[in-house]
């Protein structure tokens, strides 16, 4: 059974030979190929080569497109800051307040260099591994795109105090999100992961989540043509799981390493896939033996849950992480009893 068969059998409740497993190894591909990060985050061929190396070295069931939030902001006019050993971030937002929304130019997803970087990465990974690996596209939600366009504080202030400005921003981000999601599916993504910083405990309240965020997401997700996984972006949306689980197209949720996955399962549908495991960014601080032992512990706890997938969550796996630590996750998945 190959990775695609394994994952889609799991989604359909059919037997699998073992649980799928994975890690967020977008940045990690640059470690394996030695590619300078500026080139890595601007050359789709180099990014895809990184995923080739991940597949060859670690052999996860999932390969990922660029986990590059800031690139979406760049496409709308924000300025990037490149870092030596980490993913680029926003140096200067495209606009500073809702009054400047009219100045924004919506990037053409078929011609803009940054959008083509995302799309070509998926196409190239699909061309090399589409018959046997699960290709995961990464796309920011329509309520998170404004964060990389105008900054979190400005966007939150807009949502709380400026109904017209909020509507004008969403009139841009929702159609953009829907169009780009469906293009990524056409390009070869099997599933999309949607990082959701706005809808986490660090940013929003349950009231704002239920009354603002969820209706926007429900409308947008009802228009996409494939399965979606909600990603917690290194924070947690544990207290909002019931809200997320009820959204159209959502087939899976990622958990923070600090979340109780047994309680999480009790709050959502029994066939929603739970991606949970160790924290990817701090995985380098552990030994491979510890990684394997902790993964086996979680697998034992979840042994009766066929929709649990061991996955190093959080943001990108740090490039300081020994390859052996990622292989340890695979060994745990392969060796777990009753997987």
C-alpha positions, 0 to 999 in steps of 0.5 A: 500500500502506498502513501496515497492509498493509505491516506485515502483509505483512512479518509474513507474508513477503509483498512490500512496497513499502518497509519500515515505519518508526516511532519511539516518539512517545508523549510527542512528541504533546504537543509537536505539540499543545501539550497540558500534560503533566498533561492529556495523561497523563490525557485519552485524547482529548488523547493520541489527538489527539497521535497524530493530529498525529504521523500528520499531521506525520511519517506513521509506519507505527506509532501508539502508546498511552501509554508510561506505565509509572508509570500501571500503578503508579498503578492499583495505588496508587502515587503519581505525580510529574508532570514539566514536559517528560517522562513522569510517574514513580513518586514513592512505590510502593504497597507497600514489601515483599512483606509488604504484598502483601495490601493491594493492590487489583487495578484493574478494567480496565473501570472504573478511570480509569487503565486506561480512559485506556489503553484509551480511547487505543487505541480513539480512535486506532483509530477515527481511523487503524485502517484504515491505520495499525498501532496499537501498545498498550503493556503492562508484563510481569507481571515488570515490573508489580511494579517500579512497584508496590513498586520495583525493589529490593524486587521483586528482593529478593523474587524472590531471597529470598522464594518465597512473596512472589514467588508471591503477587505473580505470582498478581496480575500474571499474570492482570492482564497476560493480561486487559489484553492481550486487552482491548487487542487487542479495543479495537483494538491490532494488536500489543502492545509489552511493555517489559521492564526486569527482563529486561535486563543492568542488572537480571538475570543469565542464570541468573535470566532463564532460571530465573525470568523466562522460565517466567513469561513463557511461561505468560502469553504462551501465554494472549494473543490477538495478536502481541507485541514485546519492548521493551528499555526503553532498556537491552539484553537482547542476551544474552537474545535466544535466550530471548525469541525462543522465547516464545509470541506474540513476533513482534518484538524491539527493539534498543538503538542500541548492540546489533549488529543483524547479530549479533542476527539470527544469534541469533534466528529469521530471521522474527522482526522486528527493530526497530532504529535510532537512540536516540529519547531522544537523537535531538534531538542530531543533525541531520536530515542525520545522522539520515538518513545513519545510517538509510541506513547501517543499511538498507544493512547490513540490505538482505537482511533482509526482517524488519528495521524502522528504528525509533528505539528506547529510551524516548520520543523527547525533545520537544526533537527537531526534527520534521525528524529524525523525517521523516528516518527516513521519508525513509530508509525511503522512499529505501532501495535494496532495501527 
